[in-house]
Amino acid sequence: MTAPDGVTTPTPHRSHRRQVISWSLWDWGSASFNAVVTTFVFTRWITSDAFVEAGAADPDAVMAEHTEWLGWGLTAAGVLIALLAPALGALADASGRRKVWLGVNSVAVFGSMTAMFFVEPTPGSLSDAVILGIVLLSVGNVFFELASVAYNALLLDISTPRTIGRISGIGWGAGYVGGIVLLLILFVGFIDPEVGWFGVTGEDGMDIRISVLLSAVWFAVFAIPVMLWVPESPRTEKAVPIGVLDAYRKLGHDIALLWRERRSTLAYLVASAIYRDGLAGVFTFGAVIASGTFGFSASDVIVFAIAANLVAGVSTIAAGWLDDRIGPRRVVIGALAGICVAGMAVFFLHDGGTSVFWVCGLVLSGCVGPAQSASRGLLARLTDEGKETEAFGLYATTGRAASFFAPLAFSTAIAVSGAQYWGIVGIVAVVAVGLVLLLLVRFPSGVGVDGVADSAAARNG
């Protein structure tokens, strides 16, 4: 298309497609934090025997203690997120500068990941190194979640009520595919070979440290497009600048308002907080069960992680299209039911060897992604214009407020039974409770919760 001054500009279709791709690339890059740092590589490394001093009387007890420290660190991070996310979301909405908030927090995540390179297993100070790693991981978690609040809110700026599910699915799918590509690069280049690219070896944990450093660069590179090519809605005339204390007062007012006028939205936030913690537990403890119960080696876990991300990515993108047809509510319910069935299959067939975990684990992976993506799309459909970041701040807050359920259920089930594989029962129980609560929510009609038919009914009405 040519403008009056002769300058060629992209067609609206091409421009929108570029916005969707640019937005999705942040999810693609975020896999470096989710897959490498928090799940399969860094946290596994700092809680391994690599950080147990030589001659320790009980190495298992030392690793258990380090794992406990990790839990406390992430708990503290969760509390901070719960306190900060909704109020800062309200501030971002009032200022109309969500991209600034996204950019600042993304830079902070990059900084924390880069600093993880200096976590070194030096004999005599191994516990200190673990503490440093946990502090950096916790700080990174806080900034990553705060960045995600603004990122999720931008979804409404690049989608319509008919395409929210599809575009949300593309973003989640891009995250999983990005995880596959990055894990493959790191596995082949540094983690698996005795001598990796550029002569990198496992001495002083250099293979892991280099992997995390490259992951930080990966995150930074793919965070740039959303800042350049994704627009954001300007601050409305009704929106006025507010201070931090005013933001918290507004938070209380909004929760009270939800209780009085939009109780279904509040009920959904509670239900989703519980089952989303169960979804997080599937990935968080999946590697633990794979290693401890099914005998997977460290390399086996990485290979499974690549396959799991592939399945999750494909299923999430496919479910995004299904989301717009039948609605996010049905997608979430179906995915959660699938997780409960596959999880219990892992439990009952735990003596069946690695093939059982491969089959059931991939089914679980294929259900987690669609549930996460459709949950985000469902909230977007319930959100009022101009309050997107605030809504996703509440989404993050309720999620973090419930973030202890899956770890508690997992540990309690093991403590009572004395067997690790019982932990999956705890995770399934959390998902099941969230599913039941979701089934009890009565959503308003006409907002697209039940897909095309729901939206069409509202138009005809």
Stockholm file with secondary structure:
# STOCKHOLM 1.0

chainA/1-461         MTAPDGVTTPTPHRSHRRQVISWSLWDWGSASFNAVVTTFVFTRWITSDAFVEAGAADPDAVMAEHTEWLGWGLTAAGVLIALLAPALGALADASGRRKVWLGVNSVAVFGSMTAMFFVEPTPGSLSDAVILGIVLLSVGNVFFELASVAYNALLLDISTPRTIGRISGIGWGAGYVGGIVLLLILFVGFIDPEVGWFGVTGEDGMDIRISVLLSAVWFAVFAIPVMLWVPESPRTEKAVPIGVLDAYRKLGHDIALLWRERRSTLAYLVASAIYRDGLAGVFTFGAVIASGTFGFSASDVIVFAIAANLVAGVSTIAAGWLDDRIGPRRVVIGALAGICVAGMAVFFLHDGGTSVFWVCGLVLSGCVGPAQSASRGLLARLTDEGKETEAFGLYATTGRAASFFAPLAFSTAIAVSGAQYWGIVGIVAVVAVGLVLLLLVRFPSGVGVDGVADSAAARNG
#=GR chainA/1-461 SS CBCTTSCBCCCHHHHHHHHHHHHHHHHHHHHIIIIIIIIISHHHHHTSGGGSCTTCSCHHHHHHHHHHHHHHHHHHHHHHHHHHHHHHHHHHHHHTCHHHHHHHHHHHHHHHHHHGGGCCCCTTCHHHHHHHHHHHHHHHHHHHHHHHHHHHHGGGGSCCTTTHHHHHHHHHHHHHHHHHHHHHHHIIIIISSSSCGGGCCSGGGHHHHHHHHHHHHHHHHHHHHHHHHCCCCCCCTTCCCCCHHHHHHHHHHHHHHHHHHCHHHHHHHHHHHHHHHHHHHHHHHHHHHHHHTTCCCHHHHHHHHHHHHHHHHHHHHHHHHHHHHHCHHHHHHHHHHHHHHHHHHHHHTGGGCHHHHHHHHHHHHHHHHHHHHHHHHHHHHHCCTTCHHHHHHHHHHHHHHTTTHHHHHHHHHHHHHSCGGGHHHHHHHHHHHHHHHHHHCCCCTTSSTTCHHHHHHHHHC
#=GC SS_cons         CBCTTSCBCCCHHHHHHHHHHHHHHHHHHHHIIIIIIIIISHHHHHTSGGGSCTTCSCHHHHHHHHHHHHHHHHHHHHHHHHHHHHHHHHHHHHHTCHHHHHHHHHHHHHHHHHHGGGCCCCTTCHHHHHHHHHHHHHHHHHHHHHHHHHHHHGGGGSCCTTTHHHHHHHHHHHHHHHHHHHHHHHIIIIISSSSCGGGCCSGGGHHHHHHHHHHHHHHHHHHHHHHHHCCCCCCCTTCCCCCHHHHHHHHHHHHHHHHHHCHHHHHHHHHHHHHHHHHHHHHHHHHHHHHHTTCCCHHHHHHHHHHHHHHHHHHHHHHHHHHHHHCHHHHHHHHHHHHHHHHHHHHHTGGGCHHHHHHHHHHHHHHHHHHHHHHHHHHHHHCCTTCHHHHHHHHHHHHHHTTTHHHHHHHHHHHHHSCGGGHHHHHHHHHHHHHHHHHHCCCCTTSSTTCHHHHHHHHHC
//
